[in-house]
Amino acid sequence: MPSRFLSDEQLARYGRYTGDPNEEQLARNFHLDAADRELVGTLRGAHNRLGFAVQLGTARFLGAFLDDPTQTPSAVIAAMARQLDETAPPSLDAYRDGRQRWRHTATIREQYGFRDLEEDPAAGFRLTRWLYVLCWTGDDRPGLLFDRATTWLLAHKVLLPGVSTLERLISCVRHRATLRLWQRLTQALTSKQREKLVALVTSDDEALATLDDLRAAPKRRTSTELLEHLKRIDTIRSLGLGLAPAAELPAVPLGRLARSARTAKPANLAALHEPRRTATLAALFQTLEATALDDAVELFDALAADIFSQAEEAHSKSRLRSLRDLDAAAIMLRDVGQHVLAEEEEADLPLAEWKAALFDQIARIDIQAAMASVDSLVTKPDDRRYQELRPHWRRVRTLFSALLERTEFASTPNGQLVIAALDYLRGVKDWNKSRMADAPTQFMGAAWKRHALDHAGRVADSRAYVFAALDAFRAGLKRRDVFVPAGVRYADPRQGLLSGEAWNAARLTVCRSLDRSLDAETEIGDLTVRLDRAWRQVAANLPNNPVVRIERRNDRDELVLSPLDKLERPLSLIALQFAISARMPKIDLPDVMLEVATRSGFADAFTHVSERHARVEEFTTSLCGALIAQACNIGFEPLVRTDQPALSRARLSWVSQNFIRPDTVAAANARIVAAQNALPIAHIWGSGAVAAADGIRFVAPSSAIHAGPNPKYFGAGRGITYYNLVSDQFTGLNAVVVPGTLRDSLVLLGLLLGQETDLAPVEIMTDTAAYADIVFGLFWLLGYQFSPRLADIGDARFWRIDKTADYGPLNGLARNRINIDLVTRNWEDMLRLAGSLKLGRIHAGAIMRVLQVKDRPTTLARALAELGRVIKTLHMLGYINSKEKRRRILTQLNRQEFRHRLARRVCHGDRGEIRKAYRHEQEEQLGALGLTLNAIALWNSTYIQAAIGQLTHEGSSISDADIARVSPLLFKHINFLGRYAFDLPQAIAEGALRPLRNPNSE
């Protein structure tokens, strides 16, 4: 049970200032009210009064008293001095050395209710219980728990204990929560269940093969694969273990334990000590059916999408083939129309005579034929392509009925009509023979009713009814109006949202961690002032802002923003870049990885899937080889060395299967990010408070389940997007694999909340995209600033709060008013939603499903959108008013583009196409790519810093402004392709043949 886990950065900032507090923090923690000033006024000496005020503000802000008050930031001292009417703040040296400050800390404890953790057992019990709840629910990352514990201590006016005390407490609580989980899992088992579980990993080879087969996920996007997987679900159920997920067990740690069991070798599971072994197997089989159901639903949805896509493609081809007939019919009917609209003498003829005249020119039979042709060739805009779907009936019947037979679905109130149809179909034995006349039809839209129902509203075409149900099922599944109660990924999205007693217990901590007040009036008042000030600043600066102008279009004012000019490279920068490039050592990629592993220790983060301390000689070499095989997309073959055990195929395979996982890659990345952050040059590039998010796209095989179409990027095939978050220090912080291309900005929110590095970005920059107002609101509530590049700002809508304010030339833009009352009424619910996200109770990807009823936003969603409009308008006003802001956003986005360019050079095998078919494998491979990119960035940064040091020592004058524009994503000096050997054995040179391979060997 290791008790030391804090990073150097966390140790450095614990109970200390790490810079000047911002204006909001100064106002919240360092404001002296009348009672404070009265108490301070009783003290003698300006240095004592200032020292007391500084100690009070520090206790409120840090939760601790400084050992040396002179280390207080100047901004704090200045703020306190102003409130005490001290025009020249006295030095705190005398206060530091005197006895008064010790008396002052005692007074502050007594008057303001601050207390020590060791002296307040009740507070210690509440903190331990709160930490235990977090660990029990799965939010047990030590570093994050430490930060949350300090937040709790601040919120409850408990002074921070010694750092080792808090570390030991957290380690102890985590260990107790883990032991309790194992005990709860094993105590619920009968002796027969224990025997069956243990037999799966300790009996004969057949049992081991059964376990491997049960844990397998579908690999190919085929009907056969789905049917085989559904049989796998039957086998899981036939074991008769009866291990359904217990409601009282937390889902997150249970899932984590089950994931380790799904990837571990049976022999490794068998070697675990009790009760861990039995608990791990119990967790596996409690979640195995749920995971298998999720996989089945995902694969079925992918196959159904293919069927509908093929029907649409068949319709398009049919339309192309029939265009000549359609053109002829259209010309015929056009001629009829011209005759109808003619203003000639026959226009005044009686109808019968007029029709006779028409039929003399165009035969009645030709008009009827043209009309029939149009009826057969033209479809309504909402047509569901039923005629093209009919050839797929047998496949749909087989797959859909098999899925319904094995899967129970449930719904929100909006999906109940679809569930009624699914339940009905589940009860029909033979979809071919049944007329389904009594089937529920309320779920159908008008398009499907035309195909499936007769004039009386009863089912006339049972096949059309099944296709209609399938279409509605897929739409409901996408919105999660229909979900799998026993599933995980397809479960009810409302699960986990804080409510009732859980919210009341967490409310104070949530508000403190979000740095938000429960008082809506206070928060809205602050936003109102900020927005009004921003409008006035932009209006006042408009005459001096040549890139911004207001134009009148369609009776409305529209804003025009000229693009940024190209930022030229000064001669000093060109010379510096050339000098650095000339000094960078030439190196092979494997050497980069080995050197960075030594410098950062990232290899230690790769733990065995089941045996935490498992290691072999030259493990780092094997690990780097396995990482390069995945990152470069080349497989093991180019890396295998028969004369080097660390690079044998068996060793590389063993390391890849047992050590390289998304969680270990994330932990290793965190070490590289920390090493980069420790370099002085990295802080010239950025503080780590800024990050950019964008995606790089890869073509995936057509059989891939976790892939999507996009003709622009993937042609006729499918692909994936590696959506990644990159800091202003050029390091990747987190990433996710998205099928197809990204459509949801909330994926970015999930990346932010899930990243586990030492950096804590607060401003997030993205390229121009379809972002929703809700996204701005959610980001702000969670303490982030969402700063997308605004290429289409002329079409954007600006908003105001004060309808009476006069913003001069901008009044025409500020024509939309925010419904601030809606925000105020729903303020606590918005905090509850943000708190659920912050505490990991609900996933960011499920937010939009919680905020919508059918396709209509809920009241909470509308309130979030109104809040988001305030934040978005603040961003847009700052964007047009500040060239520096626009330049910063562009610079950070360019850094990400450079990283993606480097990624293309690294991932060069198989034409850069990712051949992994399943999501877990894709995340594993692209995680290795991200780790490799970070390793290159760290290696380059280290040597760029050394090169600059050498240049400075040689007498060159180098400015930080030039260094800030140097990129550590250089790659011309790195060899990614390996080296070729031309050593021909003497026997071969003399005409002998090489021995043939043994097909049974590796």
Buried (B, 14 or more C-beta within 10 A) or exposed (E): EEEEBBBEBBEEBBBBBEEBBEEEBBEBBBEBEEEBBEBBEEBEEBBBBBBBBBBBBBBBBBBBBBEEBBEBBEBBBBBBBEBBEBEEBBEBEEBBEBEBBEEBBEBBBEEBEBBEBEEBEEBBEBBBEBBBBBBBBBBBBBBBBBBBBBBBBBBBBBBBBEBEEBBBBBBBBBBBBBEBBBEBBBEBBEEEBBEBBBEBBBBEEEBBEBBEEBBBBBBBBBBEBBBBBBEBBEEBEEBEBEBEBEEEBBBBBBBBBBBBBBBBBBEBBBBBEEBBBBBBBBBBBBBBBBBBBBBBBBBBBBBBBBBBEBBBEBBEEBEEEBEEBBEBBBEBBEBBEEBEEEEEEEEEBEEEEBEEBBEEEBEEEBBEBBBEBBEEBEBEEEBBBBBBBBEBBEBBBBBBBBBBEBBBBBBBEBBBBBBBBBEBBBEBEEBEEBEBEEBBBEBBEEBBBBBBBEEEEBBBBBBBBBBBBBBBBBBBBEBBBBBBBBBBBBBBBBEBBBEEEBBEEBBBBBBBBBEBBEEBEEBBEEBBEBBBEBBBBBBEEBEEBEEBEEEEEEEEBBBEBEEEEEEEEEEBBEBBBEBBBEBBEEBBBBBBBBBBBEBBBBBBBBBBBBBEEBBEEBBBBBBBBBBBBBBBBBBBEEBBBEEBBBBBBEBBBBBBBBBBBBBBBBBBBBBBBBBBBBBEBBBBBBBBEBBBBBBBBBBBBEBBBBBBBBEEBBEEBBBBBBBBBBBBBBBBBBBBBBBBBBEBBBBBBBBBBBBBBBBBBBBBBBBEBEBBBBBBBBBBBBBBBBBBBBEEBEEBEBBBBBEEBEBEEBBBBBEEEBBBEBBBEBBBBBBBBBBBBBBBBBBBBBBBBBBBBEEEBBEBBBBBBBBBBBBBBBBBBBBBBBEEBBEBBBBBBEBBBBBBEBBEBBBBBBEBBBBBBBBBBBBBBBBBBBBBBBBBBBBBBBBBBBBBEEBEEEEEEBEEEBBEBBBBBBBEBBBBEBEEEEEEEEEEEEEEEEEEEEEEEE
